[in-house]
Amino acid sequence: MAEYVLTFLYYCPVWIFLLSVIMAIVVILIVHYMILKILNKRRMVAGVIVILSVAMIVWITLLTRKSYRSQIDLIPFHFILGARKHPHILRAAFMNVALYIPFGYGMAEYASAKGKKQTIIILYAIIVSGSTEIFQYLLSLGYTEVDDIILNTFGAMIGMFVQKWMNKILNNKIDFNI
């Protein structure tokens, strides 16, 4: 079932993929705030979001792939610039960004609940993404690219800003410490 969903998202038209990502984010936000209202345990809910997002990252990037070869590309934006010749690369770029949005959101919520600066989230995103890329290389699970780390970090930053925006909308008056 999960493999079918991943295959569908990879081969569907880009607009369907983007709509699916937006819908998933909206559902996550609604569920998060419903649980938060019921439990009133902000740090715990944020921690669950972080744990689930890391589990999802590991599952999608490491556990669902078959070992076949290792390739490394350390040239920044090399992958992204290839999107002009190969449109499927653009979809892969969107998927890299979308994969880390929940991570950035959960980390921002957790940092905000603890009163910590949220710029550290960027470092955590780089560490998690870099570790994933290293494991992909060591386990021969495909391409290891510096562009993936850039795109994943960008996705985490989007998650941070979605968290800030949602808190402003809900009038929680939570400070965004940068």
C-alpha positions in Angstrom: 0.0 0.0 0.0 2.7 2.5 1.0 4.8 1.6 -2.0 1.7 2.3 -4.2 1.2 5.7 -2.6 4.9 6.6 -3.2 4.8 5.4 -6.8 1.6 7.4 -7.4 3.1 10.6 -5.9 6.2 10.2 -8.0 4.5 9.7 -11.3 1.3 11.8 -11.0 1.1 15.3 -12.6 3.0 17.9 -10.6 -0.2 19.9 -9.8 -1.7 16.7 -8.2 1.5 16.2 -6.2 1.5 19.8 -4.9 -2.2 19.7 -4.1 -1.6 16.4 -2.2 1.2 18.1 -0.2 -0.9 21.1 0.7 -3.8 18.9 1.7 -1.5 16.7 3.9 -0.1 19.9 5.6 -3.6 21.2 6.3 -4.7 17.8 7.8 -1.6 17.7 9.9 -2.2 21.3 11.2 -5.9 20.6 12.0 -5.1 17.3 13.8 -2.2 19.0 15.7 -4.3 21.8 17.0 -7.2 19.6 17.8 -4.9 17.3 19.9 -3.3 20.4 21.4 -6.7 21.7 22.5 -7.6 18.4 24.1 -4.3 17.6 25.8 -2.9 21.0 26.3 0.6 19.4 26.2 2.4 21.5 23.6 5.9 20.0 24.0 4.6 16.4 24.0 2.6 17.0 20.8 5.5 18.7 19.1 7.8 15.9 20.1 5.4 13.3 18.6 5.4 15.3 15.3 9.2 15.4 15.3 9.5 11.7 16.0 6.9 10.8 13.3 8.5 13.1 10.7 12.0 11.5 11.3 10.4 8.1 11.1 8.8 9.1 7.8 12.1 10.5 6.5 14.0 7.3 7.4 11.2 5.1 5.9 11.0 7.0 2.6 14.7 7.6 2.1 16.3 4.4 3.5 13.8 1.6 4.1 11.8 1.6 0.9 14.8 1.7 -1.4 16.6 -1.3 -2.9 20.3 -1.4 -2.8 21.8 -1.1 -6.3 24.6 1.5 -6.5 26.2 4.5 -4.9 26.7 7.7 -6.6 27.8 11.0 -5.1 27.3 14.6 -6.4 28.9 17.3 -4.3 28.3 20.2 -6.8 25.6 22.5 -5.4 22.6 23.1 -7.6 23.8 20.5 -10.2 20.7 18.4 -9.7 18.3 21.3 -9.6 19.7 22.9 -12.8 19.1 19.5 -14.6 15.4 20.2 -14.2 15.5 22.1 -17.5 16.4 19.0 -19.5 14.5 16.5 -17.3 11.2 17.7 -15.8 10.9 14.7 -13.5 13.8 16.2 -11.6 11.6 19.1 -10.6 9.2 16.6 -9.0 12.0 15.0 -7.1 13.0 18.5 -5.9 9.5 19.2 -4.7 9.4 15.8 -2.9 12.7 16.6 -1.1 11.3 19.9 0.1 7.9 18.4 1.1 9.5 15.6 3.0 11.1 18.0 5.6 8.2 20.4 6.1 6.7 18.4 9.0 10.1 18.1 10.6 10.6 21.9 10.5 7.1 22.4 11.8 7.5 20.0 14.7 10.9 21.3 15.6 9.7 24.9 15.5 6.7 24.0 17.7 9.0 22.2 20.2 11.5 25.0 20.3 8.7 27.6 20.7 7.2 25.6 23.5 10.5 25.5 25.3 11.2 29.2 24.6 14.3 28.4 22.5 15.7 30.1 19.4 14.4 28.4 16.3 17.5 29.0 14.1 19.0 25.8 15.6 16.3 24.0 13.6 18.2 24.7 10.4 21.3 23.0 11.9 19.2 20.0 12.9 17.7 19.8 9.4 21.2 19.8 7.9 22.4 17.1 10.4 19.4 14.8 9.8 19.5 15.3 6.0 23.3 14.9 5.9 23.1 11.7 7.9 20.4 10.4 5.6 22.6 11.1 2.6 25.6 9.4 4.2 23.6 6.3 4.9 22.2 6.3 1.4 25.8 6.3 0.1 27.1 3.7 2.5 24.2 1.4 1.9 24.2 1.9 -1.9 20.7 3.2 -1.9 21.1 5.6 -4.8 22.3 9.1 -5.3 23.9 11.2 -2.6 23.6 14.8 -3.5 24.4 18.1 -1.7 21.3 19.4 -3.5 19.2 17.0 -1.4 20.6 18.6 1.8 19.8 22.1 0.5 16.3 21.2 -0.6 15.6 19.3 2.7 16.8 22.3 4.7 14.6 24.6 2.7 11.6 22.3 3.5 12.4 22.5 7.2 12.5 26.3 6.9 9.1 26.3 5.3 7.8 24.2 8.2 9.3 26.7 10.6 7.4 29.6 8.9 4.2 27.6 8.7 4.4 27.1 12.4 5.0 30.8 13.0 2.1 31.7 10.7 -0.3 29.2 12.3 0.5 30.5 15.7 -0.2 34.1 14.6 -3.5 33.0 13.0 -4.6 31.3 16.2 -3.5 34.3 18.3 -1.3 32.3 20.6 1.0 35.2 20.8 4.1 33.0 20.6 7.4 34.7 20.0 9.4 33.6 17.0 12.9 33.9 18.4 15.4 34.2 15.6 
